[in-house]
Amino acid sequence: MHIPTLAACVAAVCAAAAPASAHAAPAMQSAAKLTFGDADTLFVADWKGARIYALPVAAPAKAAGKPFNLMDVQGPIAKALGVAPSALRFEDLAVQPDSELAFVALTVRGAKGKSTPAIVSIDAAGKVARLDLAKATSAAASAAIADAPSADVNFWRDLPARTLTVTDMRFHQNKLYVAGLSNRSFASTLRVYDYPFSGKAQATTVEMYHPVHNQVETRAPIRSMAVMTIAGEPSLLAAYTCTPLVVIPLKDLKDGAHIVAKTVGEMGWGSAPNGLVTYKQGEAEVALLVNSSRSADLLSEADLNAAAAAPGLNTPIEWPAKPYLGVKGLMTPMSAALRVDNLNPQLLLALRRDDASGQMQLVSILKGAHLRLSDFVNEYDFPDYRYPEGDKFRDFHKYARGLEGYPEQAK
């Protein structure tokens, strides 16, 4: 049985509903956040234009089945775009489902402060292809963000509030969930678009208790989120800056409603979420929260279920001696990751910057291990080292060295 893709469904809806004089979507002014609906549909958030685009993209015939070991993607991307590497600001990463092809959103800085958006695809061999945004948007469906923040509000003097119009997006069962700021008095907002786009979004304002700040907050937006079944309910698992973790049942998101998100964990102060992904580890689902200023947190399905069933947090942490409350995350050594996504069932894909060289990297990281052996030099790496009989790390090291591009050291 043939199952139509999202792009095919959109084309059919548009052909049936659009008048002959329908105009193409306006030109994209920025590309801030990415997420895939299916392999043929890439959603792009444009904060400057206050719009969400559903770009049609071609899916490769099959996945390459190779790990990423690209230790400098900034140079090849800059070459493909015809600019200096220093002109690039990296915005977001999304992996095309079932293709193992990475899509990266960028801002290209030009003269006199002018900037333009760019989106490129990159494969494991390092081949960069630029997405023609003019052509893509002419074929795209799009939806306006009607309640974007005011243009005259800035943070820290030079950061427009509008840059936070969309802070993360997730697609689930023909709905696009969009977190960010609005121009409402309760600024933290979750917008829900039916897809194919059929009109304005349903908008729900959100408050939550922040244990570090010891206050109920209605302004700060969700920074990273994922859809996950928690305590039997399809829910948004969402993280804020400095770093409260909340659960919001999807059924509570109704147009015009104001909801209280249940705070289930305080993951540590002085950090911002850089990404939140879910995947299977054995038979159970886990969530991985990547942070800007500390190790990532691996959260088990069982622990999240228990935390969601308990009363939410409503008391402050004992700062600074006891920085954590609620659900516990397992420390995973991924503090260098700027963005992360699932590459395939075995591997994550991380966009990260090398500390010493400053080069932007695009690399695979093994789920379960959550590290790259080649990031370190330790006892195992000396040429005269011999593993003792029955050493539990030997087989893993052999596999990981080959995976990371060092087959000669996998002996």
Backbone hydrogen bonds, N-H to C=O, Kabsch-Sander energy under -0.5 kcal/mol:
donor,donor_aa,acceptor,acceptor_aa,energy
9,C,5,T,-2.2
10,V,6,L,-2.6
11,A,7,A,-2.3
12,A,8,A,-2.0
13,V,9,C,-2.4
14,C,10,V,-3.1
15,A,11,A,-2.4
16,A,12,A,-1.7
17,A,13,V,-2.2
18,A,14,C,-2.8
22,A,19,P,-2.0
25,A,137,T,-0.7
32,A,45,A,-2.9
33,K,45,A,-0.6
35,T,43,F,-1.6
37,G,38,D,-0.5
37,G,41,T,-2.5
38,D,41,T,-0.7
41,T,38,D,-1.3
42,L,55,L,-2.7
43,F,35,T,-3.1
43,F,41,T,-0.6
44,V,53,Y,-2.4
45,A,33,K,-2.3
46,D,51,R,-2.9
47,W,45,A,-0.6
50,A,46,D,-0.7
51,R,46,D,-2.0
52,I,143,A,-2.9
53,Y,44,V,-2.8
54,A,141,A,-2.9
55,L,42,L,-3.1
55,L,53,Y,-0.6
57,V,40,D,-2.0
64,A,99,S,-0.8
69,N,67,P,-0.5
69,N,124,A,-0.5
70,L,362,L,-2.1
71,M,69,N,-0.9
73,V,360,M,-3.1
74,Q,360,M,-0.8
77,I,73,V,-2.1
78,A,74,Q,-2.5
79,K,75,G,-2.4
80,A,76,P,-2.1
81,L,77,I,-1.9
82,G,78,A,-1.0
83,V,78,A,-2.4
87,A,84,A,-2.1
88,L,85,P,-1.6
89,R,107,T,-2.3
91,E,105,A,-2.9
92,D,105,A,-1.2
94,A,103,F,-2.3
96,Q,101,L,-2.8
99,S,96,Q,-1.8
100,E,96,Q,-1.1
101,L,96,Q,-0.6
102,A,122,I,-2.4
103,F,94,A,-2.8
104,V,120,V,-2.7
105,A,92,D,-2.3
106,L,118,A,-3.0
107,T,89,R,-2.5
108,V,116,T,-3.3
109,R,87,A,-3.1
109,R,107,T,-0.7
110,G,114,K,-4.0
113,G,110,G,-0.8
114,K,111,A,-1.9
116,T,108,V,-2.1
118,A,106,L,-1.9
120,V,104,V,-2.1
121,S,129,A,-2.7
122,I,102,A,-2.6
123,D,127,K,-1.5
126,G,123,D,-2.0
129,A,121,S,-2.4
131,L,119,I,-2.9
132,D,130,R,-0.5
133,L,131,L,-1.2
136,A,132,D,-3.0
137,T,133,L,-2.8
138,S,134,A,-1.2
139,A,135,K,-0.9
139,A,136,A,-0.6
140,A,137,T,-0.7
141,A,54,A,-1.2
143,A,52,I,-2.4
145,I,50,A,-2.9
146,A,144,A,-0.8
148,A,145,I,-0.8
153,V,150,S,-1.1
154,N,152,D,-0.5
155,F,159,L,-3.5
158,D,156,W,-2.4
159,L,155,F,-2.4
161,A,153,V,-3.0
163,T,160,P,-1.7
164,L,161,A,-1.9
165,T,162,R,-1.9
167,T,179,A,-2.7
168,D,179,A,-1.1
170,R,177,Y,-2.3
172,H,175,K,-2.9
175,K,172,H,-0.9
176,L,193,Y,-2.8
177,Y,170,R,-3.6
177,Y,175,K,-0.6
178,V,176,L,-0.5
178,V,191,R,-3.1
179,A,168,D,-2.5
180,G,189,T,-1.6
181,L,164,L,-2.0
182,S,187,A,-1.2
183,N,147,D,-1.6
187,A,185,S,-1.0
188,S,218,T,-2.7
189,T,180,G,-2.8
190,L,204,T,-3.0
191,R,178,V,-3.2
191,R,189,T,-0.5
192,V,202,Q,-2.7
193,Y,176,L,-2.4
195,Y,174,N,-2.5
202,Q,192,V,-2.5
204,T,190,L,-2.7
205,T,257,A,-2.1
206,V,188,S,-2.4
207,E,259,I,-2.0
208,M,217,E,-1.7
210,H,215,Q,-2.5
214,N,210,H,-1.9
215,Q,210,H,-1.1
217,E,208,M,-3.1
223,R,239,A,-2.7
224,S,239,A,-1.6
226,A,237,L,-1.9
228,M,226,A,-0.5
228,M,235,S,-2.7
230,I,228,M,-0.7
230,I,233,E,-2.6
233,E,230,I,-1.9
235,S,228,M,-2.2
236,L,248,I,-3.0
237,L,226,A,-3.0
237,L,235,S,-0.6
238,A,236,L,-0.6
238,A,246,V,-2.4
239,A,224,S,-2.9
240,Y,244,P,-2.2
242,C,271,S,-3.1
243,T,268,G,-0.5
245,L,265,G,-3.0
246,V,238,A,-3.1
247,V,262,K,-2.0
248,I,236,L,-2.2
250,L,234,P,-2.6
252,D,249,P,-1.7
253,L,250,L,-1.6
254,K,252,D,-1.1
256,G,203,A,-2.8
257,A,254,K,-2.1
259,I,205,T,-2.5
261,A,207,E,-2.9
261,A,259,I,-0.6
262,K,247,V,-1.7
263,T,261,A,-0.6
264,V,245,L,-2.4
264,V,262,K,-0.7
265,G,245,L,-1.5
266,E,325,L,-2.6
267,M,243,T,-2.2
267,M,265,G,-0.5
274,N,290,V,-3.6
275,G,290,V,-1.1
277,V,288,L,-2.0
279,Y,286,V,-1.9
281,Q,284,A,-3.2
284,A,281,Q,-1.1
286,V,279,Y,-2.9
287,A,299,L,-2.4
288,L,277,V,-3.2
289,L,287,A,-0.5
289,L,297,D,-2.8
290,V,275,G,-3.0
290,V,288,L,-0.6
292,S,272,A,-2.5
296,A,332,T,-2.0
297,D,289,L,-2.6
298,L,330,L,-2.1
299,L,287,A,-3.3
299,L,297,D,-0.6
301,E,285,E,-1.2
304,L,300,S,-2.2
305,N,301,E,-2.5
306,A,302,A,-2.2
307,A,303,D,-2.2
308,A,304,L,-2.4
309,A,305,N,-1.6
310,A,306,A,-1.1
313,L,263,T,-3.0
317,I,211,P,-1.4
318,E,322,K,-1.0
319,W,317,I,-1.3
322,K,318,E,-3.2
325,L,266,E,-1.5
327,V,264,V,-2.7
330,L,298,L,-2.9
331,M,329,G,-0.5
332,T,296,A,-2.3
334,M,332,T,-2.2
337,A,334,M,-1.4
338,L,351,L,-2.9
339,R,351,L,-1.6
341,D,349,L,-1.9
343,L,347,L,-2.1
344,N,347,L,-1.9
348,L,365,I,-3.1
349,L,341,D,-2.9
350,A,363,V,-2.9
351,L,339,R,-2.5
352,R,350,A,-0.6
352,R,361,Q,-2.1
353,R,336,A,-0.8
354,D,359,Q,-2.9
358,G,354,D,-1.8
361,Q,352,R,-4.1
362,L,70,L,-2.6
363,V,350,A,-2.2
364,S,68,F,-2.7
365,I,348,L,-2.0
366,L,371,L,-0.6
367,K,346,Q,-2.4
369,A,366,L,-0.7
370,H,366,L,-3.2
375,D,372,R,-1.9
376,F,373,L,-1.9
381,D,378,N,-1.9
382,F,379,E,-1.0
385,Y,382,F,-2.1
391,D,388,P,-1.8
394,R,391,D,-0.7
397,H,393,F,-2.9
398,K,394,R,-2.2
399,Y,395,D,-2.3
400,A,396,F,-3.0
401,R,397,H,-2.4
402,G,398,K,-1.4
403,L,399,Y,-2.2
404,E,400,A,-2.2
405,G,402,G,-1.4
406,Y,401,R,-2.8
409,Q,406,Y,-1.6
410,A,407,P,-1.6
